[in-house]
Amino acid sequence: MLSAHQRNRLANVGLSILVALLLLDVTIMAPLEELGVVSRHIAEAALMLILLAGVAAVSWRNAVVRLFMLAALGNIVVGLANLVLPDATLRLTDTLLTITGFALLAALVLWQVFLPGRVDLYRILGAIAAYLLIGLLFAQVFRLIAQWAPGAFLVHGAPLDYDTIVPLFRYYSFVTLTTLGFGDLSPVHPLARSMTVLEALIGVLYPAVLIARLVSLEQPEPHSAE
């Protein structure tokens, strides 16, 4: 049985790996997948690695952690099954499990970030990880909408087939989260528009809430009057 100190060290190492994998996925894997250099299976394997790193980053135990681990395990099983099954067979299951995994992991990391205690490197890494996870989470939400409503998104004013547009959703998600809004990929379905607005709002509010919380943790508590 690991001691509390060993569990914390494992969680900190897992968090560092998690941030590195998230940055790698967003900045390297996503454009390679768009260019067709990296196959869909390799891109999905990268998502599995992110979820595995997330397991190490939340090594402490509670019910939400167990749910996340189940979602991560399910996602890995589906990813392996997709290697031999036709692409569309488990498409919906894969998307839902990935959404669940990213949502639970982002919630767990944010819970850790907002715990009382001094601000250190790992708390900052947690805040970065949560931000990147939110972007990847919405990319999967947009993927789900594209499955449910083909043509919900247009690229330069024209619809694209599912396999062509899905690799673009990570780019679109982070453009929306950072409120850049280039307009090359645009939502036309009402649900796609509402999720885009929701992500943009989170992108605006997240830094303000996060900075306020971290500043409050650094400020000493006022002493009560004698």
N, C-alpha and C positions, 0 to 999 in steps of 0.2 A: 504494500500500500504506500502510495506516495505521500510525503508530508505536504503541508500547506505551502511551504517555501518551494518545494520541488514542483508542485502544481502551478504555482505562480510563474516560475521560470519557464515551464513548458508552455504556459499560455502566452508569455511574452515572446518566446521564440516563434510560436505559431502565429502570433499577430504580425511579427516582422515579415515572416514568409508570406502571410496573407496579403499584406500591402504590396510586397514585391510582385506577387502573382497577379494581383488586380491591375497594377500599373502595366505589367507586361501584356496582359490581355487587352487592355484598352488602347495602348500605344503601338503595340507590335502585332498581336494576333488579329485584331479587328481589321486593320488595313490589308494584311496578308490574305485574310479570308475573302475580303472584297475583291482583291486582285486575282483570286483563284489559285494563289501559290500554296495556300494551306487548305486542306479539305475540311468539310464539315465535321468529320469524325475527329480530326485533330483539334479543331476548335472546341468541340464538346469535351474532349479529354482535358483541355485546359480548364474548362468550367468545373470538371470533376476535381482537379487539383486544388482549385480555389475552395471548393466545399470541404475537401479533406484538410486543408490548412485551417479552415474555419473550425473544424472539430478540435484541432489542437489548440486553437486560440480561445476556445470556451470549454476548457477541460473540467471546470467546476460543474457540479451537478445540480440540476433542478428540472422541473417538468418541461420547460420551454427548450432547454438544452436537449433533452431526450427527443422531443418532437423534431428539432432541427436535425439531430443525428439520423432519425428515421427517414426524414426527407432527403438528406444527403445520400444515405444508403440506397434509397429507392431510385434516386437520380443516377447513381453509379450503375445500378442493375439495368435500368432502362438504356443508359448509354452503351453498355456492353451488348445488350440485345439488339440495339440499332446497327451494330456492326454486321449482323447477319440477316436482319429483317429489312423489308422495303422501307424507304425513308418515311413514308406517311403513316406506317402502321401504329407507332407509338408517339406520334407527333404531339398530340394533345396532352397525353400523360407526361411526356418529357417536359413540356412547357409549364404545366401546372406544378410539377415537382420542383422545377428550377425556380419558379416564382416563390413557392413556399420556402425553399431553402434560403434564397437570398433575403426574403423578408424577415425570416426568423433570425438569420445571422446578423443582419443590420440592426434589428431590435436588441439582440444580445450585446453586440458591440457598443451600441449607444448607451445601454443600461450600465455597462462597465465604465464608459467615459464619464457619465454623469454621477457616479458614486462619490460620496464625500471622500476627501483626501487631497493630498498635494498634486499639483499638475507636474507630470513627468513626461519623458519621451514616449512611453508606451500609451499614455492617455492621448497624446497628440496623434500618434500612429492610429489609435482606435478611431479618432474623429475623421482622419483621412480615409481609413478603411470603410467606415460607415457611409461617407459621401460617395465613394466609388461604388459601393454595393447598391446604393439607391439608384445610381445611373444604370447599372447592369440589371437591376430589378425592373425598371421601367422599360428597358430594351426588351425584356421578356414579356412584359405586359403588352407592348406594341406588337410583338410577335403573335401573341394570343389573339389580339384584335384582327391581325391580318389573316389568321386562320378562320376566324368567325365571319369576317366581312371582307372578302377579297376586294381590292380596289379602295380600301379605306385610306390608303396613303398614295400620293402621287410623287413621282420623281421628275422634276422639270416639266410638270404639268401632265405627265403621262403615267398610267398605271404600269406596274411591273409584275411579273409572276412571282409567286411566293418564294421560290428558291433564290431568286435574284435580289429581292428586296430585304430579306431577313438579315443578311450580313450588314446592311446599312443601318439597322436599328440601334446598334451601339453608338455609332456616330451621331445619329439623330437624337438619341436620348441625352448624350452629354452636351450637345449643342443646345438642347432645350433646358437642361438642368443649369447650365451656365448662362442662360438667357441670351445667347449669341443670335440665334434665329436667322440663319443665312437664307432660308426659304427655298433651297434646292430640293428638299424633301418636305412635303406639306401634308397635314392631315385634312381629309375632306369628310370623313364619317363623323357624326356627332360624338360618338364615344371616343374616337381617336383624338378629337379636339379637346374633349373634357380631360382626358388623361394627360394631354400635352400641357394644358393650363395648370393642372394639379402639380405636375413635375416642375414647371416653371416657378410656381409659388413656393414649393419646397426649396428650390434652388436659391430663391431670394431670402427666405426666412432662415434656412439652416445656418448660414454664417453668423447671422445676428444672434440667434438663440445660443449657438455654440460659444461664440466669443463672450457673450454675457455670462454664461455658466462658468467658463474657465476663469474669467476675471473674478467672479464671486468666490471661486475656490481658492484663489491666491490671496484674497483680502482677509486679514485676520478678523476673527469675530470680535465685536465690540464688547468691552468689559462692562459688566453690570455695575451700577453705582453702589458704593458702600452704604 
